[in-house]
Amino acid sequence: MAKESNGQDRNFDDLAKRFKKNIYGGLKGDIRLAVLERDCAAHLPITPFSVSTECWTILDAGGGQGQFSLRLAQAGHKVVICDISAEMLALAREQVEQLGLADRVQLIHCAIQDLPQHLSDSQQQFDFVICHAVMEWMQEPQSLLPCLLEYIKPQGYLSLTFYNIHSLIYKNLLRTNFKKIISKDYGGSRGSLTPINPLEPQQVLQWTADLQLQLLGHSGIRVFHDYIFNEEHREREPRTLLELELEFSQQEPYRSLGRYVHLLLRAPAKAV
């Protein structure tokens, strides 16, 4: 199968429905949301994670279908979702209409880098920026963080997830795909849900430190689920599996084996 193009960031128009089913649906999606919600509840003074009467402004950058941010809109917050994929935004629009959130959610079809062209002067910065599973699909992943920081108010919050290269290596070792490991051929093929730039967590942590982002929370997402190759066994005790995912998601060495890594960060008081 052909490899992804090296020339541009990934657009998910052709994969939107597969993402909805394979990434956000079912037990995988339940684990993802449970880890994100647990981490946010521990650190964010925002409903529905804690008691708060304030209405926050939230940007879901590269938010696609908005699974996580739409729950925040349901809690009364103002949400902007931007994405370069019209198909992903169409799925988000369906949910916005079904949930009656049109007055709280703005959908913008654009790249994250072009967002200021579509926002009013009063919308340029947000209390909380969400950027989930975007960085690993970019040709220059490091360029994303300074861009996101521009959208965060001083001492605002960032929820960042990215695809973990350690998980990809380990899963291929278990499957005896040794040629892939030896060649370091980690980028996904065209049409694959494996991203073009799986990331080294310590490298991303260094990038956040360089920008003076304070690390509040650090978790793995799906730290053992994806290594259960027998699908029948994987689905045998979903509630217990989810509880154990939560238990081990912040413990080493399991955290470092998560398919995705979640970092919850806080911006500095002044611009870097």
C-alpha positions in Angstrom: 0.0 0.0 0.0 1.3 3.5 -0.9 2.8 5.6 1.9 1.3 8.9 2.9 2.4 12.0 1.0 5.4 13.9 2.6 4.1 17.2 1.3 1.2 18.2 3.4 -0.7 17.6 6.7 -3.3 14.9 6.7 -6.9 15.7 5.8 -9.5 13.1 7.0 -12.2 13.6 4.4 -11.7 10.0 3.2 -11.4 8.5 6.7 -14.1 10.4 8.7 -16.5 7.5 9.0 -13.8 5.0 9.9 -12.5 7.3 12.6 -16.1 7.6 14.0 -16.3 3.8 14.2 -12.8 2.6 14.9 -11.3 5.3 17.1 -14.2 7.0 18.8 -16.8 4.2 18.9 -17.0 1.2 21.1 -14.7 0.2 24.0 -11.7 2.1 22.5 -13.8 5.3 22.6 -15.0 4.6 26.1 -11.5 4.2 27.4 -10.3 7.4 25.6 -13.1 9.5 27.1 -12.8 8.0 30.6 -9.1 8.9 30.7 -9.6 12.4 29.4 -12.5 13.0 31.8 -10.6 11.6 34.8 -7.6 13.8 34.0 -9.7 17.0 33.5 -11.7 16.3 36.7 -8.4 16.3 38.7 -7.2 19.7 37.4 -9.8 21.8 35.7 -12.2 24.2 37.6 -14.9 23.8 35.0 -18.2 22.1 34.8 -19.0 19.2 34.3 -15.7 18.2 35.9 -16.1 20.4 39.0 -18.7 22.8 40.4 -18.4 26.1 38.6 -20.7 28.9 37.5 -18.4 30.4 35.0 -18.9 30.0 31.2 -15.6 29.1 29.5 -14.5 29.7 26.0 -13.2 26.5 24.4 -11.3 25.8 21.2 -11.3 22.3 19.8 -8.4 22.6 17.4 -8.5 20.0 14.7 -11.6 18.8 16.6 -13.2 16.7 13.9 -16.4 15.3 15.2 -16.1 17.1 18.6 -16.8 14.1 20.8 -15.1 15.6 23.8 -15.8 19.3 23.3 -19.5 18.8 22.7 -19.9 17.5 26.2 -18.5 20.8 27.4 -21.0 22.6 25.3 -23.7 20.6 26.9 -22.5 21.9 30.2 -23.0 25.5 29.1 -19.7 26.5 27.6 -19.0 28.3 24.3 -17.1 26.0 21.9 -15.4 26.6 18.6 -14.4 23.5 16.6 -12.1 24.0 13.6 -11.0 21.3 11.2 -9.6 21.0 7.7 -11.9 18.1 6.9 -15.3 19.0 5.7 -16.5 15.4 6.3 -15.4 15.4 9.9 -17.2 18.7 10.5 -20.3 17.4 8.8 -20.4 14.6 11.4 -19.9 17.2 14.2 -22.8 19.3 12.7 -25.1 16.3 12.9 -24.3 16.0 16.7 -24.7 19.7 17.3 -28.1 19.7 15.7 -29.2 16.5 17.5 -28.1 17.9 20.9 -29.6 21.4 20.2 -26.2 23.2 20.7 -26.2 25.5 17.7 -26.2 28.6 19.9 -23.1 27.4 21.8 -21.0 25.7 19.1 -19.3 27.4 16.1 -17.9 25.1 13.4 -15.1 26.5 11.2 -13.7 24.7 8.2 -10.0 25.7 8.2 -6.5 24.6 9.2 -5.5 25.4 12.8 -2.9 27.8 11.6 -5.5 29.8 9.6 -8.0 30.1 12.4 -7.4 33.8 13.3 -8.7 34.8 9.8 -12.1 33.3 10.8 -12.4 34.7 14.4 -13.5 38.0 15.7 -11.1 40.2 17.7 -12.8 39.1 20.9 -12.3 35.4 20.0 -8.6 35.3 19.5 -7.8 33.5 22.8 -9.6 30.9 24.8 -9.8 29.6 28.4 -9.3 26.0 27.3 -7.8 24.6 24.1 -8.3 21.0 23.1 -6.0 19.4 20.5 -6.5 15.6 20.3 -4.7 13.3 17.8 -3.6 16.1 15.5 0.1 16.6 16.0 1.1 13.1 14.7 -0.6 13.8 11.4 1.4 17.0 10.7 4.6 17.2 8.6 6.2 19.4 11.2 4.7 18.3 14.5 6.8 20.7 16.6 5.3 23.7 14.9 1.8 23.0 16.3 2.5 23.8 20.0 3.6 27.5 19.5 0.5 27.9 17.3 -1.8 26.5 20.0 -0.2 28.6 22.7 -1.2 31.7 20.7 -4.8 30.7 21.2 -4.6 30.2 25.0 -5.3 33.0 27.5 -2.5 33.6 30.1 -2.8 30.7 32.6 -5.3 29.0 30.4 -5.4 25.2 29.8 -4.4 22.8 27.0 -5.4 19.2 26.6 -3.1 17.5 24.2 -3.1 13.9 22.9 -0.8 12.3 20.4 0.0 8.9 19.0 2.8 7.2 20.9 5.7 5.7 18.9 6.6 3.3 21.7 3.2 1.6 21.5 3.6 1.2 17.7 7.0 -0.4 18.1 6.0 -2.7 20.9 2.9 -3.9 19.0 4.9 -4.7 15.9 7.5 -6.5 18.1 4.7 -8.7 19.5 3.4 -9.3 16.0 6.9 -10.3 14.9 6.9 -7.5 12.3 10.7 -7.3 12.6 11.4 -5.8 9.2 9.3 -2.7 10.1 11.3 -2.3 13.3 14.6 -2.7 11.7 13.8 -0.3 8.9 12.2 2.2 11.3 9.2 2.3 8.9 6.7 3.7 11.3 4.6 6.0 9.2 1.2 4.8 8.1 0.2 3.9 4.6 -2.4 5.8 2.6 -5.8 4.9 3.9 -4.4 3.7 7.2 -5.4 5.0 10.7 -1.7 4.9 11.6 -0.4 8.5 11.4 2.5 9.8 9.4 4.5 10.9 12.4 4.1 8.8 15.5 5.8 10.7 18.3 8.3 10.2 21.1 6.6 11.3 24.4 9.8 12.6 25.9 10.4 14.8 22.9 6.9 16.2 23.1 7.4 16.8 26.9 10.6 18.7 26.1 8.8 20.9 23.5 6.1 21.8 26.2 8.8 22.6 28.7 10.6 24.8 26.2 7.4 26.8 25.9 7.0 27.0 29.7 3.8 25.0 29.7 3.2 23.6 33.2 2.5 19.9 33.2 -0.6 19.1 35.3 -1.4 15.6 34.1 0.3 12.8 32.1 -1.6 9.6 31.2 -1.5 6.8 28.7 -4.6 6.0 26.7 -5.2 2.3 26.0 -2.2 1.1 27.9 -3.0 -2.6 27.4 -6.3 -2.9 25.5 -4.6 -2.8 22.1 -2.2 -5.6 23.0 -5.0 -8.1 23.6 -5.0 -9.5 20.1 -7.9 -11.9 20.6 -11.0 -9.6 20.0 -13.3 -12.0 21.9 -11.1 -11.8 25.0 -10.8 -8.0 24.6 -14.6 -7.7 24.9 -15.1 -10.3 27.6 -15.2 -7.9 30.6 -15.4 -4.4 29.2 -16.2 -2.7 32.6 -13.3 -4.4 34.3 -11.0 -3.6 31.4 -11.9 0.1 31.5 -11.4 0.2 35.3 -7.9 -1.3 34.9 -7.0 1.0 32.1 -7.8 3.9 34.4 -5.8 2.3 37.2 -2.6 1.7 35.2 -2.8 4.7 32.8 -0.7 6.9 35.1 1.7 4.2 36.3 5.0 3.3 34.7 5.9 1.3 32.7 2.3 1.0 31.5 1.8 4.7 30.8 4.6 4.7 28.3 2.9 1.9 26.4 -0.4 3.7 25.8 -1.5 3.9 22.2 -2.0 7.6 22.8 -0.5 10.0 25.4 -2.6 12.7 27.1 -0.9 15.8 28.5 -2.9 18.3 30.5 -1.0 21.6 30.5 -1.3 25.2 31.8 -0.1 28.2 29.9 2.3 30.7 31.6 1.0 33.9 33.0 2.7 35.9 30.3 3.4 35.1 26.6 6.7 33.2 26.1 
